Amino acid sequence: MITFASFPAPPEFDAYLGTKHYEDNDMEVDLNEDDYEPSGRKLTSPGEVLTSSHAFMRGHGTFVENEEVIASVTGTIERVNKLISVRAIRTRYNAEVGDLVVGRITEVQPRRWKVDANSRQDAVLMLSSVNLPGGVQRRKVESDELQMRTFFEEGDLLVAEVQAFFADGAMSLHTRSLKYGKLRNGQLVSIPPVLIRRLKSHFLSLPCGVDLILGLNGYIWISKLTKANEQEGEEGFDAEAVYSSRNDDINEATRAAVSRVTNIIRVLAAHFVPLTDTVLLDAYEWVIEQEGDIKDILSPEVGEALVTAISAQR
């Protein structure tokens, strides 16, 4: 028999965080190995005793003292067989191969770019891992290396896919697809990576004429709607515009829609609401129904009402 102590989750966010109500803050839940709750259901705080070190091994986010496994970070308790760990609520992004990430170029080096991807160290985008202007398929030569800043330079934002990892753990990215590459005509929002849910597609289009790219690293790109022929690279599409740094003309209605979606994401992230396509769509529809100003979305009263309304629909 093992005893776990847990904190109650905020009631208004149960539908998102998958947490569970407890009647008393000091209540202890007795669990054995057969009826242990699924991982990620219990919140813990630093210094809280989780279990005995004789029964379980300590994992990340824990330490052993006086033969007891104790949490060292605030987060959710996770168990894999005999291994107990705590996944921190706020932490750096841990990448996996195939993840979609949004990043910013921090440095141009010989035959590679360094990219800030909200991870423990900068990611690497090799010159051989990008498309040449016009979609030409050939090996990169010295002339391409001399023109690297015409592709990406310091400060540029891009969307890419995690291709592999180097020996030191750094991510290797690639943009060998027309849906990847330099980002324009939008705004960047940063939220905790744990709030980004893995979806079938992280490229979303809202009915209000706004495109979203939900990077699994916690960086979200909000921009004006991209035409279908530009996404698919149909005939007549100017492929060289992929590396253009000049924004298009954006009308006032689109600017307002981008700002509205940006504020919605900031409110949901402030209340630790995980983001999915349905959550964002429901939140946008609720905000439109209120007929308020864009700046009012960030007010505490409207933010709490928004989260309550979204929770009721889940």
Phi and psi in degrees as a GROMACS rama.xvg file:
@    title "Ramachandran Plot"
@    xaxis  label "Phi"
@    yaxis  label "Psi"
@TYPE xy
-121.179  140.695  ILE-2
-110.343  127.301  THR-3
-117.962  135.112  PHE-4
-105.132  138.18  ALA-5
-139.508  155.483  SER-6
-92.3535  146.306  PHE-7
-71.5981  144.41  PRO-8
-82.8449  152.944  ALA-9
-59.2622  126.129  PRO-10
-61.2291  -32.624  PRO-11
-73.7643  -10.4701  GLU-12
-114.1  13.5849  PHE-13
-57.6226  -37.6938  ASP-14
-64.9001  -23.9159  ALA-15
-97.7753  -44.7477  TYR-16
-84.8639  -10.092  LEU-17
68.308  23.7786  GLY-18
-84.4578  178.707  THR-19
-135.217  141.432  LYS-20
-75.2097  145.124  HIS-21
-131.557  138.53  TYR-22
-71.0072  -29.8038  GLU-23
-130.711  134.823  ASP-24
-61.1569  -29.7395  ASN-25
-94.9571  6.9462  ASP-26
-67.9801  140.227  MET-27
-109.949  141.111  GLU-28
-107.883  120.851  VAL-29
-90.4767  122.236  ASP-30
-132.042  143.232  LEU-31
-108.334  -178.334  ASN-32
-67.7021  -21.5041  GLU-33
-84.6852  -31.4719  ASP-34
-110.073  24.3256  ASP-35
-64.29  135.563  TYR-36
-66.4265  156.51  GLU-37
-58.5206  151.231  PRO-38
-59.5934  151.198  SER-39
83.3049  8.62516  GLY-40
-92.2849  -21.5238  ARG-41
-113.101  135.093  LYS-42
-93.811  140.72  LEU-43
-135.908  167.961  THR-44
-131.792  161.71  SER-45
-58.0677  136.071  PRO-46
91.2517  -6.28675  GLY-47
-79.8221  132.978  GLU-48
-75.815  127.031  VAL-49
-97.4718  -48.7061  LEU-50
-168.741  -176.264  THR-51
-85.891  142.234  SER-52
-72.6457  -12.5316  SER-53
-76.7364  -29.3022  HIS-54
-91.9586  -31.7172  ALA-55
-133.691  156.743  PHE-56
-93.2435  147.998  MET-57
-83.1822  143.647  ARG-58
-119.398  -160.321  GLY-59
-61.6183  142.669  HIS-60
80.86  13.8873  GLY-61
-139.407  165.518  THR-62
-148.609  164.3  PHE-63
-108.879  131.671  VAL-64
-149.364  130.364  GLU-65
53.0824  42.9333  ASN-66
61.5026  28.3011  GLU-67
-128.799  142.008  GLU-68
-87.7531  121.737  VAL-69
-121.837  139.963  ILE-70
-72.0903  140.231  ALA-71
-111.288  -6.88525  SER-72
-138.89  162.682  VAL-73
-85.6893  126.463  THR-74
176.77  -160.51  GLY-75
-103.686  141.384  THR-76
-79.3195  131.742  ILE-77
-127.155  142.573  GLU-78
-131.055  132.234  ARG-79
-126.796  104.796  VAL-80
55.2687  -112.965  ASN-81
-97.8614  8.23401  LYS-82
-101.167  123.91  LEU-83
-109.676  127.814  ILE-84
-138.566  166.004  SER-85
-123.679  122.509  VAL-86
-90.8519  115.949  ARG-87
-64.5266  143.45  ALA-88
-67.0977  -43.9573  ILE-89
-112.886  114.757  ARG-90
-153.411  166.237  THR-91
-70.8095  158.817  ARG-92
-73.3364  130.732  TYR-93
-105.181  109.973  ASN-94
-81.9463  157.595  ALA-95
-131.918  152.791  GLU-96
-61.1034  132.374  VAL-97
96.904  -7.00867  GLY-98
-68.5579  144.678  ASP-99
-93.3165  126.515  LEU-100
-130.85  150.896  VAL-101
-110.718  131.581  VAL-102
-141.579  174.608  GLY-103
-126.917  132.477  ARG-104
-66.6162  126.105  ILE-105
-108.874  -23.3846  THR-106
-159.859  143.018  GLU-107
-106.901  119.817  VAL-108
-120.284  170.479  GLN-109
-57.0888  117.298  PRO-110
62.7485  19.8175  ARG-111
-161.862  158.82  ARG-112
-118.894  143.812  TRP-113
-92.8242  136.516  LYS-114
-128.398  128.53  VAL-115
-79.1578  110.667  ASP-116
-117.087  23.57  ALA-117
62.4569  28.3189  ASN-118
-108.198  -175.351  SER-119
-68.8054  -23.3111  ARG-120
-147.127  162.029  GLN-121
-63.3176  142.947  ASP-122
-80.9711  168.372  ALA-123
-124.759  129.657  VAL-124
-114.242  109.524  LEU-125
-76.9923  150.023  MET-126
-59.7228  -33.5276  LEU-127
-73.0597  -7.57769  SER-128
-103.724  14.2627  SER-129
-120.606  159.08  VAL-130
-84.7873  143.072  ASN-131
-80.4302  153.77  LEU-132
-55.4982  134.783  PRO-133
88.7385  -3.65106  GLY-134
74.2233  21.415  GLY-135
-68.0582  130.478  VAL-136
-102.249  103.864  GLN-137
-160.029  169.385  ARG-138
-70.884  145.659  ARG-139
-78.356  137.174  LYS-140
-117.803  -176.347  VAL-141
-62.4772  -35.3602  GLU-142
-63.5161  -33.1658  SER-143
-68.3712  -37.6283  ASP-144
-65.4903  -34.8343  GLU-145
-70.4332  -21.2903  LEU-146
-104.086  19.2966  GLN-147
-59.1853  -35.2652  MET-148
-72.9738  -11.6505  ARG-149
-79.7809  -17.8889  THR-150
-87.4657  -62.9234  PHE-151
-137.574  138.591  PHE-152
-130.605  172.537  GLU-153
-54.8604  132.349  GLU-154
95.7945  -14.7279  GLY-155
-69.0717  143.674  ASP-156
-100.044  144.492  LEU-157
-147.788  159.15  LEU-158
-114.372  135.027  VAL-159
-148.057  174.786  ALA-160
-118.466  141.834  GLU-161
-73.9866  119.353  VAL-162
-96.3669  -40.8948  GLN-163
-166.557  -174.72  ALA-164
-129.883  142.187  PHE-165
-81.1993  173.118  PHE-166
-62.3363  -29.5821  ALA-167
-86.1471  4.24746  ASP-168
93.4578  -4.11216  GLY-169
-70.4591  144.821  ALA-170
-75.8823  141.518  MET-171
-107.364  120.801  SER-172
-103.853  163.943  LEU-173
-145.252  152.718  HIS-174
-127.412  33.454  THR-175
-80.8088  57.9379  ARG-176
-161.111  148.054  SER-177
-69.2436  -18.7329  LEU-178
-82.8853  -10.1662  LYS-179
-102.555  168.79  TYR-180
128.117  -159.044  GLY-181
-69.4682  144.869  LYS-182
-106.27  137.39  LEU-183
-140.17  172.6  ARG-184
60.3816  37.7386  ASN-185
-161.631  -162.631  GLY-186
-138.492  143.796  GLN-187
-100.06  135.75  LEU-188
-126.015  135.297  VAL-189
-111.979  128.311  SER-190
-134.837  167.11  ILE-191
-59.3237  131.964  PRO-192
-57.8979  -27.9071  PRO-193
-64.3774  -18.2893  VAL-194
-86.0708  -5.77168  LEU-195
-92.1022  114.85  ILE-196
-82.8926  145.903  ARG-197
-75.4292  121.636  ARG-198
-117.347  168.469  LEU-199
-63.1229  -38.0799  LYS-200
-139.55  135.815  SER-201
-99.8849  7.72616  HIS-202
-101.787  109.699  PHE-203
-115.311  146.66  LEU-204
-125.801  120.396  SER-205
-90.9705  152.535  LEU-206
-61.8161  -16.4966  PRO-207
-80.302  5.12271  CYS-208
85.3141  31.5814  GLY-209
-125.561  134.321  VAL-210
-99.9285  143.927  ASP-211
-125.077  138.865  LEU-212
-120.508  110.647  ILE-213
-92.6353  94.9276  LEU-214
-71.9858  133.325  GLY-215
-66.4844  -11.0518  LEU-216
-87.9969  6.10579  ASN-217
95.0065  -2.63198  GLY-218
-96.1924  126.771  TYR-219
-117.749  130.572  ILE-220
-106.061  124.641  TRP-221
-116.868  121.197  ILE-222
-144.81  173.751  SER-223
-70.2405  158.887  LYS-224
-60.7177  133.499  LEU-225
-96.7458  134.917  THR-226
-64.7684  149.465  LYS-227
-62.3027  -37.2227  ALA-228
-68.8555  -25.8101  ASN-229
-75.376  -34.1674  GLU-230
-71.4403  -37.4585  GLN-231
-94.9521  -9.0192  GLU-232
69.4446  41.7499  GLY-233
-69.0279  169.188  GLU-234
-61.0392  136.242  GLU-235
96.4749  -9.53076  GLY-236
-79.566  131.975  PHE-237
-77.5298  96.6249  ASP-238
-65.9384  -26.6846  ALA-239
-68.1848  -20.3391  GLU-240
-67.2933  -12.3233  ALA-241
-59.7046  -33.2256  VAL-242
-102.669  14.0058  TYR-243
-73.3294  141.932  SER-244
-103.086  5.80852  SER-245
-97.6124  127.691  ARG-246
-75.1905  150.389  ASN-247
-77.9463  166.163  ASP-248
-70.8194  127.488  ASP-249
-118.726  125.755  ILE-250
-74.1314  169.017  ASN-251
-65.0731  -36.93  GLU-252
-64.4271  -41.1024  ALA-253
-67.8804  -39.7187  THR-254
-60.6625  -41.3683  ARG-255
-65.2739  -40.485  ALA-256
-65.0677  -41.6493  ALA-257
-62.6406  -43.8679  VAL-258
-64.6161  -38.885  SER-259
-64.9078  -45.9802  ARG-260
-64.5349  -38.4565  VAL-261
-59.7847  -46.4114  THR-262
-66.1895  -36.3543  ASN-263
-61.8922  -45.1414  ILE-264
-63.8651  -40.2975  ILE-265
-63.776  -39.4267  ARG-266
-66.6879  -46.8174  VAL-267
-62.4918  -40.0065  LEU-268
-67.4303  -37.2242  ALA-269
-64.0392  -26.8488  ALA-270
-99.663  12.724  HIS-271
56.3218  45.5135  PHE-272
-97.1022  117.629  VAL-273
-60.6905  143.118  PRO-274
-99.1859  130.256  LEU-275
-135.516  172.998  THR-276
-63.7146  -40.5417  ASP-277
-69.0165  -38.3548  THR-278
-62.7619  -45.3539  VAL-279
-65.7233  -39.7163  LEU-280
-66.8368  -44.6641  LEU-281
-63.0594  -40.0779  ASP-282
-65.5858  -40.8451  ALA-283
-65.326  -42.8385  TYR-284
-62.6212  -38.9182  GLU-285
-64.8998  -42.3724  TRP-286
-63.9887  -40.8689  VAL-287
-63.2729  -38.6717  ILE-288
-63.6966  -29.1366  GLU-289
-74.4569  -21.8386  GLN-290
55.9278  39.0224  GLU-291
-100.087  174.93  GLY-292
-72.3542  157.01  ASP-293
-62.2422  -40.8414  ILE-294
-67.1244  -23.7068  LYS-295
-69.3592  -19.2847  ASP-296
-61.1239  -31.3376  ILE-297
-82.166  -5.04411  LEU-298
-70.7111  146.679  SER-299
-57.5171  -39.9798  PRO-300
-64.8228  -48.0575  GLU-301
-66.9638  -38.8329  VAL-302
-61.3423  -45.6065  GLY-303
-65.6642  -39.4923  GLU-304
-64.4236  -38.7261  ALA-305
-62.676  -48.5345  LEU-306
-64.3434  -40.006  VAL-307
-62.7455  -42.5881  THR-308
-65.5685  -40.9931  ALA-309
-67.9658  -39.8288  ILE-310
-63.0932  -36.0472  SER-311
-67.837  -24.0485  ALA-312
-87.0734  -12.106  GLN-313
